[in-house]
């Protein structure tokens, strides 16, 4: 946890001493030029007095920083240092007037009040603001990102404070001068009253304008912050509505454009996910779009399970249907098939005419074989419900065969720079397709290879069907039918 001492690096301490020295020289020249009593002191004596006050001020400020070193609640560390700096100037002013009154009791009270007002108006007002900027500059310069986020400050309040202080300080000084001139008889009462009236109106106007500007900036900046937080949380429908012809207006316009761009990117991601698997689309966008990486083709070897599902007798069916009805039928079929795939965290690799190819194990999962078998059973259940709906509508019913095999494939982006496709290739895909073709010959809705059977035998009820020599393979392959999946598997 940071403390005030973390702000007081050597450079900051040097600047703090310089501000105190600047006050010393200003007060020396000011008091000697406007106060005949102080001007009567020798240069050495006046400088000695002001040096004592300077050392007193430095000691008070250091003591305050040590006593209140720990962070305050709901106050930034920099603002805490600023408040302590203001307090040190106030105490220094009181100390200066008391020292002056004790050493020179025969001076009039106005002479002592000049010192007090100088430290309060110049020091606690103007120079404390300068010290605040110094604290802020070196804090932000040396802080880490996490610490910067903890430095919470309101732009409107900062501008409001600055406008009030830098408007009121000279005005109040002028009013005090008028009062002194009136007291000493240099100005008539009528002129002094008029100047005081104008000065007070100026102060009230300055405070009013500063308040309105600060309130407006607070409102506008808060709207910008709220939109940024909404965008950060993933809500890209927000935009900044404020209309300003300044830098804040440009920032607001930029944030709105950024939000629109992010919303468009999400729409592209969603649309892209309808053409390819959403997980693949998301990975592709995050890697090649977010990170601005070069699109690379090729792939890597992975162990996956491939499921091939094909509609039986589709050619005959398609010849006797109108195209629009055929598309409607297929879309309804693919919808329930894809739902089953996604339910088991698989990805739809592609649609091949009326066939669907799904892959399990990308991303990696513990039991892709079991997931594929569960998916196949869900496909058959969904198809049964779908056929009931088709019958109610007077549409032809469908039947399909599902083949499942697992093994090593090459997975990656294939094609050209102009046209890419994420897919898996290899003998595993070919074998899964050959197994699916056997479902019609062997009159089984779901067939799995021996490799899959070995993995799911303990959780599924299977039955050996036949050893078949598949096209492209020399040795026969044992095929199994899946009758049921145990509950909880």
GUKE-720731 format. One record per atom (N, C-alpha, C): x, y negated, z negated. Coordinates in steps of 0.05 Angstrom, whole numbers, padded with zeros to 5 digits, always signed. Each point is the difference from the previous one (the first is absolute). Layout:
BEGIN
XYZ...
END
This chain:
BEGIN
+00017+00024+00000-00017-00024+00000+00018-00025+00000-00006-00019+00017+00015-00024+00003-00006-00019-00023+00019-00019-00005-00004-00020-00020+00010-00027+00011-00003-00021-00016+00009-00027+00008+00030+00000+00005+00015+00016-00015+00029+00000+00003+00008+00010+00028-00017+00016+00013+00006+00009+00027-00001-00023+00020-00015-00021-00006-00001-00023+00018+00024-00019-00003+00012+00001-00024+00021-00019-00007+00028+00009+00010+00002+00004+00026+00026+00007+00012+00017-00025+00000+00026+00002+00003+00018-00024-00001-00009-00023+00018-00008+00005+00024-00008-00022+00018-00025-00015-00011-00018+00015-00011-00024-00012-00012+00007-00018-00023+00018+00010-00017+00009-00016-00023+00014-00025+00008+00015+00001+00021+00014-00024+00011-00021-00021+00009-00021+00010+00014-00021-00019+00009-00015-00012-00023-00005+00016-00021-00014-00011-00024+00016-00022-00013+00026+00004-00002+00017-00021-00012+00000-00025+00018+00000+00004+00026+00000-00023+00018-00026-00016-00002-00023+00014-00004-00025-00015-00003+00001-00016-00026+00011+00011-00021+00003-00015-00025+00018-00024+00003+00022+00004+00015+00019-00022+00005-00013-00022+00016-00016+00008+00020-00014-00020+00016-00019-00016-00016-00013+00012-00020-00018-00015-00018+00016-00019-00016+00024+00008-00009+00017-00017-00017+00007-00026+00016+00009+00003+00025+00009-00023+00015-00024-00018+00008-00023+00013+00006-00024-00016+00007-00009-00017-00024-00002+00013-00023-00009-00014-00024+00019-00022-00008+00026+00005+00003+00019-00020-00006-00003-00025+00017-00003+00004+00026-00004-00023+00018-00027-00013-00003-00020+00016-00005-00028-00010-00003-00002-00017-00025+00008+00012-00022-00003-00014-00026+00016-00026-00001+00024+00001+00010+00017-00024-00001-00011-00022+00018-00015+00007+00021-00010-00020+00018-00027-00012-00008-00015+00014-00016-00027-00009-00007-00003-00006-00030+00018+00009-00016-00002-00005-00029+00023-00016-00010-00006-00024-00008+00021-00019-00009+00014+00010-00026-00016+00015-00016+00012+00010-00025+00020+00022+00005-00008+00020+00016+00019+00022+00007+00023-00011+00016-00005-00020+00017+00021-00011+00016+00021-00014-00018-00008-00007-00024+00018-00014-00018+00021+00019-00012-00005+00026+00002+00019+00020-00010+00024+00002+00019+00023+00007-00011+00023+00003+00017-00003+00025+00018+00014+00000+00022-00001+00023+00018+00008+00026-00014+00020-00002-00017+00010+00023-00014-00021+00011-00019-00013-00019-00015-00019+00009-00020-00025+00012+00013-00009-00013+00022-00023+00011+00015+00006+00027+00011+00023+00003+00012+00008+00025+00012+00002+00022-00022+00011-00008-00023+00002+00019-00023-00027+00010-00009-00020-00019-00002-00026+00008-00008-00013+00019+00020+00002-00007+00025-00013+00017+00021+00014+00027+00002+00026+00001-00006+00014+00026+00001-00009+00017-00023-00005-00012-00023-00011+00016-00023-00027+00012+00008-00017-00016+00013-00026+00009+00008+00003+00022+00021+00019-00003+00018+00005+00020+00021+00007+00027-00013+00019-00001-00019+00008+00025-00013-00023+00012-00016-00016-00018-00013-00023+00009-00015-00020+00014+00019-00004-00012+00023-00019+00012+00020+00010+00027+00010+00026+00002+00006+00011+00026+00009-00003+00021-00021+00004-00007-00025-00002+00019-00022-00029+00009-00004-00019-00020+00002-00028+00007-00003-00009+00019+00022+00008-00007+00024-00008+00017+00023+00011+00028-00003+00025+00003-00008+00012+00026-00003-00014+00015-00022-00007-00014-00022-00013+00013-00022-00028+00010+00008-00014-00016+00015-00027+00008+00009+00002+00024+00019+00020+00001+00017+00003+00023+00018+00007+00025-00015+00014-00003-00022+00006+00024-00017-00023+00009-00017-00015-00020-00011-00023+00007-00017-00023+00013+00016-00003-00010+00024-00023+00009+00017+00011+00014+00025+00019+00018-00004+00013+00013+00022-00018+00022+00012-00016+00013-00017-00017+00021+00011-00023-00011+00016-00007+00015+00022-00022-00010+00017-00026-00004-00014-00014-00021+00007-00027-00004-00010-00021+00015+00016-00022+00006-00012-00021+00014+00015-00014-00020+00019-00006+00010+00024-00015-00015+00020+00015-00026+00009+00026-00001-00004+00016-00023+00008+00025+00010+00014+00006-00010+00023+00024+00009+00014+00025-00009-00016+00022+00014+00004+00024-00007-00014+00010-00028+00007-00003-00007+00026+00009-00026+00009-00017-00022-00012-00026+00004-00002-00017-00021-00012+00004-00001-00030+00007+00021-00012+00006+00000-00029+00025-00017-00004+00020+00003+00016+00024-00016-00002-00006-00030+00005-00018-00005+00019-00009-00028+00006-00013-00012-00024-00018+00014-00013-00014-00010-00024+00020-00006-00022+00019+00018-00004+00020-00004-00021+00018-00024+00007+00005-00004+00025+00016-00024+00009-00015-00025-00006-00026-00001+00006-00016-00024-00006+00000-00005-00030-00003+00021-00016+00000-00004-00029+00027-00011-00010+00022+00009+00012+00026-00010-00009+00003-00030+00006-00011-00009+00023+00001-00028+00006-00018-00016-00019-00022+00010-00008-00018-00014-00019+00014-00002-00027+00012+00022-00009+00014-00001-00026+00024-00019+00002+00014+00000+00023+00023-00018+00003-00009-00029-00001-00023-00006+00012-00010-00027-00001-00007-00009-00029-00012+00018-00015-00006-00006-00028+00026-00004-00016+00020+00018+00005+00025-00003-00013+00014-00026+00007-00001-00008+00025+00013-00025+00009-00013-00024-00014-00026-00001-00001-00013-00023-00012+00005-00001-00030+00000+00023-00013+00006+00000-00029+00029-00008-00006+00019+00010+00016+00028-00008-00003+00003-00030+00004-00014-00011+00020+00002-00028+00006-00013-00017-00022-00022+00010-00011-00013-00014-00022+00016+00000-00026+00014+00022-00005+00016+00002-00025+00025-00017+00002+00012+00000+00023+00025-00015+00003-00005-00030+00003-00022-00007+00013-00006-00029+00005-00028-00006-00009-00005-00001-00026-00027-00005-00011-00009-00028+00006+00018-00019+00006-00008-00027+00005-00009-00005+00029+00003+00022+00017-00011-00003+00027-00030+00002+00000-00014-00013+00018-00030+00003+00001-00008+00028+00008-00025+00008-00007-00010+00027+00006+00000+00006+00030-00004-00021+00016-00001+00005+00029+00027+00010+00011+00022-00008-00013+00026+00009+00008+00003+00030-00004-00011+00010-00022+00002+00029-00006-00019+00015+00018-00023-00012+00006-00019+00014+00018+00010+00002+00028+00018-00018+00008+00011+00002+00028+00015+00025+00003+00016+00007-00020+00015+00025+00001-00019+00024+00000-00020-00001-00017-00019+00022-00001-00014+00004+00027-00010-00021+00011-00014+00002+00026+00018+00008+00022+00026-00008-00001+00019+00008+00021+00004+00030+00000+00004+00012-00023+00004+00029-00002-00026+00015+00007-00022-00011-00008-00025+00014+00006-00008-00002+00029+00000-00024+00011-00009-00004+00028+00021+00011+00019+00025-00009-00003+00021+00009+00019+00008+00029-00005+00005+00007-00026+00009+00027-00006-00021+00021+00002-00021-00002-00018-00021+00020-00001-00017+00000+00026-00001-00023+00013-00016-00002+00024+00015+00007+00025+00019-00017+00008+00014+00003+00025+00022+00021+00000+00019-00003-00019+00023+00018+00000-00008+00029-00007-00021+00004-00016-00008+00028-00007-00011+00013+00026-00013-00015+00017-00009+00011+00026+00024+00009+00017+00021-00017-00001+00024+00007+00015+00013+00026-00011+00000+00002-00027+00011+00024-00012-00017+00024+00007-00026-00004+00002-00018+00022+00008+00007+00011+00027+00006-00018+00019+00008+00008+00027+00026+00015+00000+00018-00009-00017+00026+00014-00003-00004+00028-00011-00016+00003-00021-00006+00026-00010-00012+00018+00021-00019-00010+00014-00014+00015+00021+00019+00009+00022+00017-00019+00009+00018+00006+00022+00019+00023-00007+00012-00001-00022+00020+00020-00007-00013+00026-00009-00024-00002-00011-00014+00025-00007-00007+00016+00024-00012-00014+00020-00008+00014+00024+00024+00009+00017+00021-00015-00002+00025+00006+00015+00013+00026-00011-00002+00004-00026+00015+00023-00012-00018+00022-00009-00026-00003+00002-00019+00020-00009-00004+00022+00021-00006+00024-00009-00008+00021+00018-00029-00003+00009-00008+00014+00020-00027-00002+00010-00021+00005-00022+00005+00020-00016-00019+00007-00021-00003-00023-00020+00023-00013-00006-00001-00023-00019-00014-00024+00013+00004-00004+00026-00013-00022+00013-00030+00003-00001-00010+00024+00003-00029+00005-00001-00011-00006-00028+00017+00002-00021-00009-00007-00027-00001-00030-00004+00014-00015+00017+00001-00029-00002-00026-00011+00013-00021-00002-00016-00026-00009+00011-00003-00030-00006-00004-00015+00021-00004-00028-00002-00021-00009+00020-00014-00021-00006-00021-00010+00017+00009-00024+00015-00002+00001+00026+00010-00023+00016-00016-00025-00006-00026+00003-00003-00017-00023-00005+00008-00014-00026+00005+00016-00021+00008-00012-00026+00027-00014+00002+00019+00012+00015+00026-00013+00003-00002-00027+00013-00016-00001+00022-00003-00026+00015-00015-00020-00018-00020+00010-00014-00016-00018-00017+00019-00012-00022+00016+00016-00012+00018-00010-00021+00020-00021+00012+00011+00007+00023+00020-00018+00012-00013-00026+00008-00023+00000+00012-00014-00024+00008-00006-00018-00024-00011+00012-00020-00007-00015-00024+00025-00012-00013+00021+00016-00004+00023-00009-00014+00015-00022+00016+00005+00005+00025+00015-00020+00016-00016-00024+00008-00027+00001-00004-00016-00024+00004-00003-00015-00026-00005+00015-00022-00005-00013-00025+00026-00012-00013+00022+00014+00004+00025-00009-00014+00007-00029+00007+00002-00007+00026+00007-00028+00006-00023-00019-00007-00025+00009+00003-00023-00017-00006-00001-00006-00030+00003+00021-00016+00000-00005-00029+00023-00018-00009+00023+00005+00013+00023-00018-00006-00006-00029+00006-00013-00004+00023-00007-00028+00008-00021-00011-00020-00019+00016-00009-00020-00009-00019+00014-00008-00027+00018+00016-00009+00015-00006-00025+00015-00026+00003+00012-00003+00024+00015-00025+00005-00018-00025-00001-00024+00003+00012-00020-00022+00000-00008-00006-00029-00005+00021-00016-00007-00004-00027+00022-00015-00016+00025+00008+00006+00023-00014-00013+00001-00029+00008-00003-00005+00026+00002-00028+00009-00023-00017-00012-00023+00013-00003-00022-00015-00012+00006-00005-00030+00011+00020-00013+00007-00003-00029+00021-00021-00004+00019-00002+00018+00022-00020-00002-00008-00027+00011-00024-00002+00011-00010-00025+00010+00010-00007+00028+00013+00018+00014+00009-00005+00027-00023-00001+00019-00019+00018-00004-00024+00001+00017-00024-00009-00016-00018-00014+00013-00025-00009-00013-00017+00024-00005-00018-00003-00019-00019+00022-00007-00017+00008+00024-00008-00020+00016-00017+00005+00023+00014+00017+00021+00025-00008+00006+00016+00015+00020+00006+00028-00010+00007+00003-00026+00006+00026-00011-00025+00018+00001-00023-00011-00006-00025+00016+00001-00006+00009+00028+00004-00017+00019-00004+00007+00028+00019+00022+00009+00025-00002-00007+00019+00021+00007-00006+00026-00014-00008-00002-00025-00007+00025-00014-00024+00013+00012-00019-00016+00008-00025+00010+00013+00007+00015+00026+00017-00013+00017+00008+00012+00025+00017+00026-00005+00017-00001-00020+00017+00023-00006-00017+00024-00009-00019-00006-00018-00017+00022-00010-00017+00012+00022-00010-00017+00018-00015+00011+00023+00018+00017+00018+00025-00009+00003+00018+00015+00017+00006+00028-00013+00003+00000-00026+00005+00026-00014-00024+00018+00003-00024-00011-00005-00024+00017+00003-00004+00010+00028+00006-00018+00020-00003+00009+00028+00021+00021+00006+00024-00003-00010+00021+00020+00005-00008+00027-00012-00011+00000-00025-00008+00025-00012-00023+00013+00015-00019-00017+00009-00023+00011+00015+00009+00013+00026+00017-00015+00015+00009+00010+00026+00017+00026-00004+00018-00001-00020+00016+00023-00006-00017+00024-00007-00021-00005-00016-00018+00022-00008-00014+00012+00024-00010-00018+00018-00014+00010+00023+00018+00016+00019+00024-00011+00004+00020+00014+00017+00007+00027-00012+00006+00000-00026+00007+00025-00014-00022+00020+00001-00025-00009-00005-00023+00018+00001-00004+00012+00028+00003-00017+00020-00004+00010+00028+00022+00020+00007+00025-00006-00008+00022+00018+00006-00004+00027-00015-00009-00003-00025-00004+00025-00016-00021+00017+00013-00022-00012+00009-00022+00015+00013+00010+00013+00026+00015-00015+00017+00009+00010+00026+00021+00022-00004+00019-00005-00018+00021+00020-00004-00011+00026-00012-00021-00004-00018-00012+00024-00012-00014+00017+00021-00013-00014+00019-00013+00015+00022+00020+00016+00016+00023-00013+00006+00021+00014+00015+00010+00024-00016+00005-00004-00026+00009+00022-00017-00020+00023-00001-00026-00007-00002-00020+00021-00002-00001+00016+00026+00003-00013+00023+00000+00014+00026+00024+00018+00002+00023-00010-00009+00025+00016+00001-00003+00025-00017-00012-00003-00024-00004+00023-00018-00019+00020+00013-00021-00010+00013-00019+00017+00013+00013+00016+00023+00017-00014+00016+00014+00014+00021+00020+00020-00011+00013-00007-00022+00019+00018-00013-00014+00025-00009-00025-00002-00009-00015+00024-00009-00013+00016+00022+00004-00010+00025-00010+00015+00023-00026-00011+00012-00010-00023-00011-00024-00012+00011+00008-00020+00022-00001+00008+00025+00009-00017+00022-00023-00016+00013-00023+00000-00013-00023-00015+00011+00000-00029-00011+00017-00006-00019+00001-00026-00012+00017-00019+00018-00008-00026+00000+00015-00021+00014-00003-00025-00016+00019-00018+00003+00000-00026-00014-00018-00019+00015-00019-00012-00014-00019-00017+00013+00007-00030-00001+00020-00007-00017+00005-00029-00004+00012-00012+00026-00008-00025+00005+00009-00015+00023+00017-00023-00009+00026+00001+00006+00018-00021-00008+00019-00006+00024+00007-00025+00003+00018-00008+00022+00028-00004-00011+00010+00019-00017+00027-00002-00011+00012+00028-00002+00022+00002-00015+00014+00026-00001-00018+00022-00013-00016-00008-00020-00018+00020-00011-00020+00010+00020-00009-00018+00018-00018+00009+00021+00014+00019+00019+00025-00004+00006+00015+00018+00017+00003+00027-00014+00006-00001-00026+00002+00025-00015-00026+00015+00000-00022-00014-00004-00027+00013+00000-00005+00012+00027+00006-00014+00021-00005+00011+00027+00018+00024+00005+00025-00001-00010+00018+00023+00003-00010+00024-00015-00010-00004-00024-00010+00023-00016-00025+00012+00013-00018-00017+00011-00023+00010+00014+00007+00016+00024+00020-00010+00015+00010+00015+00024+00013+00026-00008+00015+00000-00022+00012+00024-00010-00021+00020-00009-00021-00009-00014-00022+00018-00008-00014+00012+00024-00004-00017+00020-00013+00010+00025+00018+00021+00013+00026-00005+00001+00019+00019+00012+00000+00027-00015+00000-00002-00027-00001+00025-00015-00026+00015+00003-00022-00016+00002-00026+00013+00005-00001+00014+00027+00012-00013+00020+00002+00011+00026+00017+00025+00000+00022+00000-00015+00017+00023-00002-00014+00024-00013-00016-00006-00021-00016+00021-00012-00021+00011+00018-00012-00017+00017-00019+00009+00019+00014+00018+00021+00024-00008+00008+00015+00016+00019+00007+00027-00013+00008-00001-00026+00007+00024-00014-00025+00019-00001-00023-00012-00006-00025+00016-00001-00007+00011+00027+00002-00017+00021-00007+00009+00027+00021+00021+00009+00025-00005-00006+00022+00019+00008-00005+00027-00014-00010-00001-00025-00005+00024-00014-00023+00017+00011-00016-00012+00018-00021+00015+00013+00010+00015+00024+00023-00009+00010+00012+00014+00023+00020+00022-00009+00013-00006-00022+00018+00019-00012-00007+00002-00029+00013+00018-00014-00006+00004-00029+00007-00026-00015-00018-00008-00019+00004-00025-00014+00027-00001-00015+00008+00023-00011+00026+00000-00014+00023-00004+00019-00001+00011+00024+00021-00004+00020+00000-00029+00009-00025-00011+00004-00002-00028+00009+00012-00018-00022-00007+00005-00025+00010-00017-00022+00031+00002-00002+00010+00024+00002+00030+00003-00001+00013-00014+00023-00012+00002+00024+00012-00012+00024+00000-00031-00004-00022-00011-00008-00002-00030-00003+00019-00009-00022+00001+00014-00023+00018-00008-00021+00029+00001+00008+00007+00020+00016+00028+00003+00007+00009-00017+00023-00016+00000+00021+00008-00014+00025-00010-00028+00002-00022-00007-00014-00011-00027+00001+00009-00016-00024-00005+00010-00024+00008-00015-00024+00030-00004-00001+00015+00021+00004+00029-00002-00003+00013-00009+00026-00015-00005+00021+00010-00010+00025+00023+00018+00010-00004+00026-00002+00021+00020+00008-00004+00007+00030+00022+00009+00011-00001+00009+00028-00015+00026+00001-00019+00001+00020-00016+00024+00003+00018+00022+00012+00002+00022-00015+00017+00022+00009-00017+00025+00006+00006+00013+00022-00014+00024+00007+00016+00024-00011-00013+00023+00002+00013+00024-00011-00013+00009-00026+00010+00021-00012-00013+00010-00024+00019+00016-00017-00011+00013-00020+00016+00016-00019-00015+00026-00004+00015+00020-00008-00011+00027-00005-00014+00000-00027-00025+00011+00000-00016+00002-00024-00015+00026+00000-00006+00010-00024-00016+00024-00002-00029-00009-00004-00018+00008+00018-00028-00008-00001-00017+00024+00006-00026-00005-00004-00021+00020+00008-00017-00014+00021-00004+00015+00023-00015-00011+00022-00027+00015+00002-00021-00016+00002-00027+00011+00004-00011-00008+00027-00009+00020+00016-00012-00006+00026-00029+00009-00001-00018-00018+00007-00029+00007+00001-00010-00008+00027-00014+00019+00013-00010-00004+00027-00029+00009+00002-00016-00015+00015-00028+00007+00004-00002+00023+00020-00015+00020-00006-00003+00023+00018-00021-00006+00021+00006+00008+00025-00019-00004+00021-00006-00029+00007+00019-00017-00005-00005-00029+00005-00003-00006+00029+00016+00013+00017-00001-00005+00029-00028+00004+00011-00012+00023-00007-00028+00006+00008-00019-00020-00011+00004-00007-00025-00018-00019-00014+00001-00028+00014+00024-00009+00007+00003-00026+00011-00012-00003+00028+00000+00022+00014-00010-00001+00028-00030-00005+00000-00015+00008-00021-00029-00002+00000-00010-00024-00016+00018-00019-00009-00008-00023-00016+00007-00026+00014-00016-00020-00006+00007-00027+00010+00024-00011-00015+00017-00016+00013+00024-00009-00013-00004-00015-00026-00021-00018-00001-00004-00015-00025-00008+00018-00023-00017+00020+00006-00008+00019-00021+00023+00018-00008+00017+00007+00019+00024+00016-00006+00019-00015-00019+00004-00026+00006+00018-00016-00017-00012-00002-00028-00026-00005-00002-00013-00001-00026+00004+00025-00015-00003+00023+00013+00003+00026-00013+00028+00004-00010+00019-00007+00017+00029+00004-00007+00007-00019-00023-00009-00025+00001+00007-00018-00022-00011+00009-00027-00024+00010+00001-00012+00011-00025+00016+00024-00010+00009+00017+00018+00016+00023-00007+00027-00008-00012+00014-00018+00015+00026-00008-00009-00001-00015-00027-00022-00014-00004-00003-00015-00026+00001+00019-00024-00015+00022+00002+00000+00018-00023+00026+00017-00002+00013+00004+00023+00025+00015+00000+00023-00018-00012+00001-00025+00008+00020-00018-00011-00004-00005-00030-00026-00001-00008-00006-00003-00028+00012+00023-00016-00002+00024+00010+00011+00023-00014+00030-00001-00002+00013-00010+00022+00029-00003+00000+00009-00020-00021-00012-00023+00000+00008-00021-00019-00006+00008-00029-00021+00016-00003-00006+00009-00027+00022+00016-00013+00016+00013+00017+00022+00017-00010+00027-00014+00005-00001-00027+00004+00025-00016+00004+00016+00009+00024-00014+00010+00020+00014+00006+00025-00002-00023+00019+00014+00002+00023-00001-00021+00020-00010+00012+00026-00015-00015+00014-00009+00008+00027+00021-00008+00020+00014+00019+00010+00022-00006+00019-00011-00010+00026-00019+00015+00011-00011-00009+00026-00026+00015+00006-00015-00010+00019-00023+00013+00011+00008+00009+00028-00004+00026+00006+00008+00011+00026-00026+00009+00013-00013-00018+00014-00026+00007+00011-00020+00004-00022-00010+00024-00002-00019+00007-00022+00014+00013-00023+00027+00001+00001+00015+00012-00022+00011-00021-00018+00005+00007-00025+00012-00018-00019+00024+00014-00013+00022-00015-00002+00024+00010-00012+00006-00016-00025+00001+00015-00023+00006-00013-00026+00025+00011-00011+00014-00017-00016+00025+00008-00012-00001-00005-00030+00010+00019-00015+00001-00002-00029+00029+00002-00009+00008-00018-00019+00028-00001-00009+00013-00026+00008-00014-00018+00014+00010-00027+00006-00021-00019-00009+00004-00015-00022+00023+00001-00017+00001+00027-00015+00023+00004-00013+00005+00026-00012-00021+00006-00022-00009+00025-00002-00017+00008-00022+00009+00028-00009-00009+00007-00024+00010+00025-00012-00010+00025+00014-00025+00000+00008-00012+00024+00012-00014-00006+00026+00015-00006+00021-00013-00007+00026-00015+00024+00011+00009+00025-00005-00014+00023+00011-00028+00003-00012-00002-00004-00026-00027+00002-00013-00017-00023+00009+00011-00024+00003-00015-00023+00009-00012+00005+00028+00016+00011+00017-00009+00006+00028-00023+00020-00001+00002+00021-00016-00021+00021-00002-00025-00012-00011+00002-00016-00021-00024-00014-00011-00013-00018+00020+00017-00013+00016-00010-00018+00021-00016+00016+00020+00011+00023+00008-00014+00017+00020-00027+00009-00011-00002+00008-00025-00025+00008-00011-00020-00023-00001+00010-00024-00007-00017-00024-00001-00010-00007+00028+00018+00004+00020-00009-00005+00028-00023+00017+00007+00001+00026-00007-00021+00018+00007-00026-00007-00015+00002-00008-00025-00024-00008-00015-00012-00026+00012+00018-00019+00007-00011-00025+00012-00013+00006+00027+00012+00019+00015-00011+00006+00026-00028+00013-00003-00004+00016-00021-00025+00013-00004-00022-00022-00006+00007-00020-00016-00019-00021-00006-00005-00017+00025+00021-00004+00015-00003-00017+00025-00018+00014+00020+00003+00027+00002-00017+00015+00019-00029-00001-00008-00006-00001-00026-00027-00002-00009-00012-00027+00009+00017-00021-00001-00009-00027+00009-00004+00000+00030+00018+00013+00015-00003+00002+00029-00026+00014+00007-00006+00022-00014-00024+00015+00006-00025-00017-00004+00001-00016-00022-00023-00017-00006-00004-00021+00022+00022-00008+00014-00002-00020+00021-00003+00012+00027-00001+00027+00001-00003+00013+00026+00025+00001+00016+00023-00003-00014+00026+00001+00014+00012+00028-00003+00018+00008+00018+00013+00026-00002+00018+00001-00024+00002+00024-00012+00018+00004-00022+00028+00007+00009+00020-00003-00018+00028+00005+00007+00011+00022-00017+00022+00012+00011+00015+00019-00016+00029-00006+00006+00017+00006-00020+00029-00004+00005+00016+00022-00012+00025+00001+00009+00020+00018-00011+00023-00015-00011+00011+00009-00023+00022-00014-00013+00024+00018-00004+00023-00009+00009+00025+00016-00004+00019-00016-00017+00014+00013-00018+00018-00014-00019+00027+00015+00000+00022-00016+00002+00027+00011-00002+00018-00021-00012+00020+00009-00014+00019-00019-00013+00029+00007+00008+00016-00021-00001+00029+00003+00006+00013-00026+00006+00023+00001+00011+00016-00024+00005-00007-00013+00026-00003-00027-00001-00007-00015+00025+00019-00024+00000-00001-00014+00023+00013-00026+00002-00022-00021-00001+00001-00017-00020-00021-00021-00004+00013-00027+00005-00014-00017+00015+00011-00027+00005-00015-00014+00022+00012-00023+00008-00012-00016+00021+00012+00008+00027-00018+00009+00018+00009+00010+00026-00013-00018+00022+00013-00002+00022-00011-00015+00023+00020-00019+00011-00008-00025+00005+00018-00020+00010-00004-00026-00016+00016-00020+00005-00003-00025-00014-00027-00013+00005-00012+00006+00023-00026-00012+00007-00023+00016-00012+00004+00026-00004-00022+00017-00009+00011+00021-00019-00007-00003-00026+00010+00019-00020-00023+00017-00011+00007+00023-00010-00020+00017-00013+00015+00015-00023-00012+00000-00023+00010+00016-00022-00012+00028+00002+00017+00020+00001-00010+00027+00004+00021+00020-00012-00009+00025+00000+00019+00021-00008+00001+00020+00024+00024+00009+00005+00004+00019+00023+00017+00024-00010-00002+00021+00014+00016+00024-00007-00017+00025+00003+00013+00023-00004-00013+00026+00003-00023+00003-00019+00002-00012-00024-00022+00002-00020-00026-00010+00012+00001-00022+00015-00024-00011+00012-00011+00019+00021+00018+00011+00016-00009+00018+00021-00012+00026-00011+00011+00010-00022-00010+00024-00012-00028-00005-00012-00003-00023-00013-00026-00007-00012-00022-00001+00022+00008-00011+00024-00018-00001+00022-00007+00028+00010+00020+00018+00001-00005+00027+00010-00018+00015-00020+00004-00005-00026-00017+00013-00020-00028-00009+00003-00004-00026+00005-00027-00010+00003-00014+00014+00024+00015+00005+00021-00011+00013+00024-00009+00029-00007+00013+00012-00019-00007+00028-00008-00026+00001-00015-00010-00023-00011-00024+00001-00016-00024+00009+00017+00000-00007+00025-00022+00007+00018+00002+00030+00007+00025+00009+00006+00004+00028+00008-00006+00019-00023+00008-00009-00024-00003+00018-00024-00026-00006-00015-00016-00019+00010-00026-00006-00012+00003-00008-00030+00019-00017-00005+00004-00010-00027+00001-00031+00000-00015-00013-00017+00000-00030+00000+00027-00012-00009+00013+00013-00019+00026-00011-00010+00020+00023+00000+00023-00006+00012+00022+00019-00001+00025-00014-00009+00016+00014-00017+00025-00012-00010+00022+00020+00005+00024-00011+00002+00024+00017+00005+00009+00013-00026+00018+00019+00002+00010+00014-00023+00015-00020-00019+00013-00020+00012+00015-00020-00016-00020-00015-00018-00023-00006+00010-00021-00014-00016-00012+00019-00020-00005+00024+00009-00012+00021-00018+00017+00004-00025+00026+00001+00004+00018+00005-00023-00003-00022-00021-00005-00025+00009-00002-00023-00019-00027-00001-00014-00021+00009+00014-00027-00004-00011-00014+00025-00010+00014+00022+00001-00012+00026-00006-00011+00001-00029+00014-00015-00018-00008+00001-00028-00024-00018-00006-00006-00018+00018-00022-00020-00005-00023+00003+00020+00004+00016+00021-00021+00003+00020-00006+00030+00005-00024+00006+00007-00007+00027+00008+00003+00002+00030+00019+00018+00008+00006+00003+00028-00003+00030+00008-00001+00004+00026-00002+00027+00010+00018+00002+00025+00016+00021+00001+00017+00005+00023-00018+00006+00024+00006-00013+00023-00017+00005+00024+00015+00017+00020+00024-00010+00008+00014+00015+00021+00027-00011+00004+00019+00016+00010+00026-00009+00008-00001-00006+00030+00006-00025+00007-00002-00009+00027+00026-00011+00010+00007+00007+00025+00024-00011+00012-00009-00026+00015+00007-00022-00012-00008-00026+00011+00018-00008+00023-00010-00016+00017+00015-00010+00023+00025-00015-00010+00023+00007+00011+00025-00013-00008+00015+00013-00022-00013+00021-00013+00013+00014-00022+00005+00029+00009+00022+00011-00009+00007+00028+00007-00013+00019-00019+00001-00006-00026-00011+00018-00021-00029-00007-00005-00016+00021-00006-00028-00005-00007-00002-00016-00026-00022-00015-00003-00004-00016-00024-00026+00010-00013+00001+00004-00026-00023+00008-00015-00018-00025-00004-00026+00004+00005-00019-00022-00003-00020+00008-00021-00008-00019-00016-00019+00005-00022-00024-00019+00002-00023+00010-00008-00024-00016-00002-00003-00010-00028-00010-00024-00003-00005-00012-00027-00030+00003-00005-00007+00014-00021-00028+00004-00007-00010-00021-00020+00017-00007-00019-00008-00019-00020+00025-00011-00014-00004-00023-00013+00021-00012-00017-00010-00001-00028+00016+00010-00019-00008+00001-00027-00005-00029-00011-00020-00003-00017-00007-00026-00011+00023-00009-00018+00005-00026+00002+00022-00012-00016+00027+00001+00014+00001+00014+00023+00025+00002+00015+00005-00025+00016
END
